Amino acid sequence: MLEAADDALARSSSVVERMPLGLVQISMDGTLLDANPAFARLVGRSAESMAGSKALDLLAPQDRHLAFVEIASHEMGRTHGVFTCRVRSTLGGERWVRLQWRTVEEDGRPPYVLAFVHDVEVEARAALVGDELLAAVEAERAILNAALEASPDGISIFTADRGPDGEVVDALLVRMNQAGAGSLTLDGLVGRSVRDFFPEADETGFHAVLLEAFRSQQTQRLVVEVSPGSTWEGVYDNVVVPIDADRVLCTFRNITRARHDEMRLLHAATHDALTGLPNRVLLRDRIEHALHRVARDGGAVTIAFLDLDGFKTINDTRGHTYGDEVLRQVSSRLTRSVRDGDTVARLGGDEFVLVLEGCADEQDWLPVHGRVTAALSEPLVVDGHPVTLRASIGVVFTSPGETDADAVMRNADIAMYASKNAGKSRYTVFTEEHRRQVLDLAALEVDLERAVEENQFELYSQPIHDLRLGRVVGNEVLLRWRHPDRGVLLPASFLPALETAGRMVEVGGWVLREALRQTAARRAQGHEDMVTVNVSVQQLVRSDFVRTVREALEESGTVSRCLTVEITESQMLPSRSSVLGQLQELRNLGVRVAVDDFGTGYSSLSHLADLPVDLVKIDRSFLVDLSDARREAVLRSAVELTTAVGAECLVEGVETVGQLELVHATGARFAQGFLLGRPAPFEG
């Protein structure tokens, strides 16, 4: 019958409108979606006034428990059912009806319940004194009992205990299923206060919710968390539904595991897995809230962006496990360096952020900086190896009107990179000039893309003098960018942007091929000089770099001994393990290897002894202030050291005759500088 009627409803809404049988549609959450005129007449209300209301509200309060039985059976898998109850009518109190329901699932809309409502008022009144109604009541009671005991949730029924004035003062247990009783013995509990078997009823608010359900006759919901040691230890989701003025039905579900899983997932989503510190998601939320508090209540907040100097070297030389332990210790020290109300977050890698509330200006920041610096400067011991760290820091003192957390983070990041560029191990307070520089760099990166595509680069060269032979024996090739608007640019102004854009390998390959092509042309004209090409570490770490050099030599027809590949040692050390093998392969190929900037950055005697190099270029800083005898001694020692490890020596930055004489006196083989020749276009 239900299927046939459902099909009829689908075929023609006019049939539904004319049918004498009541028909209602109810959503899965109990909301009445629609009703036909027959049902509207039965309850004395219009379909429009009922739409959107709770379907349970149409039932007589004393019969609502019957609906709960059907709902429980539906949750256990039933898709249809029949029960008899009373509905409230504006025309005459209550009327007996028989409800036949089924679940309907249609494509394109959520599932819903379709209920046919039979008016059985006459039959019900007649049967009130008959055995048939008594049997039906007993059957429904049996169903109710089965549903109560089969439910995995705790279910209990309470009756009101009223004071002399008629107010409900307590809730007494009438019934509880086994799932609700748990380890308790129900004998002796019936008729006793909820406080007797749930001592935490008052402190959790559960007792108050029961009384409110009696008073308001409205469904109440409460999640309670009971501390360890109690009979009811855990987290429970409680729903209290009034049956009538003197009875309520309470269901409670143990959601302890779900709550723990939820908290664990939430923590994983908002905290760094390695250090346990807030991650980028939680950090942004903390900054946003701090900014809004400042805007609303006044005060101040400062953001400090920290990047550990040289951490990549630690990872490369000691391994990531070692590096992870360093980061854990750093996070602990940073946390101890700030106040309890402040935030220390890790963004990833070796980047940390401090959110300092109440820190308004540099005067407030300096004590924090002192504590952070001291904490990082104290050696960390990992696997028996001491590590001393420093950090480059960008600081933003936010203004009271600032509310954009992302903008504050970007500004702190910009200031941190300004500290890196200024020499590291310091802090920089953000200014608008820093933002302008970043915007200029971004514009430069856009121009660089066009420069690569249109080949706007040129090669210059600076001669290399052999002091023993007294003549030029080679040229160092130097890259220049002929910018269409800004003229010829030196590498220092665009190489960082080229690296950031990921085009260094591409441009470096062009420099190598072009330098060898022009060198081959010069040799065809009778020049016997060699060529030195600067190579970035991005090129060297590629597994195909040696093959690229070999192919460029073959393509130009240049013999390998005419090429010197030069790399800055401070660049090479962080990627030492992957670079040394490439350098050795180049030497096996016949290519000479030079290391630049000896005496600066990471350079040390032990590093020089390990490097497979043919030529060491001594930095120009050794020629500054020759009146200082100690500097001259250091220069002589550097030349002697280079000779001792089997390499030849080139001194850079020779600009005066006195400097040239000193370099000659030290025994250095080669020299380079403005006195001997300025950079000029390199032409074959």
PyMOL commands that set and color helices and strands:
alter all, ss='L'
color gray80, all
select helices_A, chain A and resi 2-11+13-18+37-43+47-50+55-58+61-75+121-127+131-150+178-181+194-197+199-201+206-216+256-270+280-297+311-318+320-337+362-377+405-421+432-454+491-493+495-500+504-524+537-540+545-556+560-562+569-589+605-610+620-623+629-644+657-666
alter helices_A, ss='H'
color red, helices_A
select strands_A, chain A and resi 22-27+32-35+80-89+93-104+112-119+154-162+168-176+220-226+234-244+247-254+301-308+343-348+351-357+380-382+385-387+391-397+427-429+457-466+471-483+487-489+530-534+563-568+592-598+615-618+648-651+670-671+680-681
alter strands_A, ss='S'
color yellow, strands_A
deselect
rebuild
show_as cartoon
